[in-house]
Amino acid sequence: MSLDLALKLAAGEYLVAADIGTKTWWEKLKQQGCPLMFVNYSGETVVDFFWQDPSGNESQSCVAQVLLQINSVTDHHSWQPVSLSRVAGTDVWHKQLTIESSWRGSYSFIPLTAEQMPHLAFSESDGSSQAQRRWYISIMDQALPDLLNPFPVSIDGKTSALHLPNAQREFGWPQWDAGELSFPRERVTTFAWDSTILENSRSIYAFQTGDESVSKPLVILLDGQKWATPSGTPAVLEALTQQQHIAPAQYLLIDSIDGKVRWSELSCHEGFWQAVFEELFPLAQQHGVSLGGASTTLVAGQSLGGLAALYAGLNWPEKVQKVISLSGSFWWPDVNRELPCDPTLIPHTPPNSLSAQLQLGQLAASHLDIFMSVGSGEGDMNRYNENMLDALEPQSHLASANQPASLVYDRFCGGHDWLAWRSSLVKGLMALLPVS
């Protein structure tokens, strides 16, 4: 397919319209909804992004470049990031990309002034990857959502949702995106946890799904603030429980406070889990959370939280026997991912990692039911998760069509992205908390 034909099919008449950039043109585009999409002859999706410069055309605006940041699609480790192009003489910025049709992820626009452009930052730095990262971090606060996108903006107000035609969007999320699901705020209990062991304080959120008279398993969600009411997660979990896709459960959401605390507590931190079991559990009981045995307790997390969830399951079998790990950071503790690996272990096994301890017989996983997932766009996270899968397999049995699984491994089409993790969380709950 020629570029001209692709432009015609995906962007329709918009780029060649005589009134491009006028108020009428923008209103028509907003009514259409962006990004514009077309599945080409090879089955991939041609996607057209548009951004309106609020200051007007190039003679009126200080915007010199607009970065298109699509999580795990466009490379933000580059000094030449993917950018939109201005349509001369207008307030219209545009970019067309071809993306796998099963992709689901988030994206944003980052407008830059001439003084912020990457080539200038490169010329004033040593050109290293560390310098590029510092520059990128310096502009991230300028990220903007796509105001032409019909889906809700992210909780932080900076990103929009990109659901390509073949992306699986079942499990209640389309209804949530359309505002059709709700969960009464009074059903979410919020209380403070002042930890003596950890010497910090945070908010805890708790809620139940289904009939309150039923005995229920306990689900601990790490990075709990991300899964609280504003995310829509309680409403989706309640709807799926009512539809009998997931068993009724109690949910205990643990706030991660900030990045520094999160890095410490979710990096295989024995003290954190000691505090959870010795301090938080009794406190949660005072707020109506019932605690059952280890077989009814599930821990779920993503990224570092995925590492922490499996760490808890492996080290506290008397407390936890179900784990959902989403894009687990199983490279830990090899932070730079450059340490030599032990040749007697499975390739890509970081020294002193959970995977190494499993392979050396220092930890056992036979008591666990595990759901693991990782995204196709997550680079070397795939090999570290596959390494962990290889370490776990000898002690587990993989899913089959007719047999409940103690180990489920799912590779989704997406990146290191909350938009993908929300569906994977539901998949994990469906696998580990089936309706009996």
Helices and strands as residue ranges (DSSP letters): H 3-11, G 14-16, H 23-32, E 36-39, E 45-52, E 63-70, E 83-86, E 92-99, E 104-113, G 114-116, H 118-123, H 129-139, G 140-142, E 160-163, H 173-177, G 185-187, E 189-195, E 200-208, E 218-222, H 224-227, G 229-231, H 233-242, E 250-254, H 259-265, H 270-275, I 276-280, H 281-286, G 294-296, E 297-302, H 304-315, E 322-326, H 354-359, E 369-375, H 381-392, G 393-395, E 407-412, H 418-432
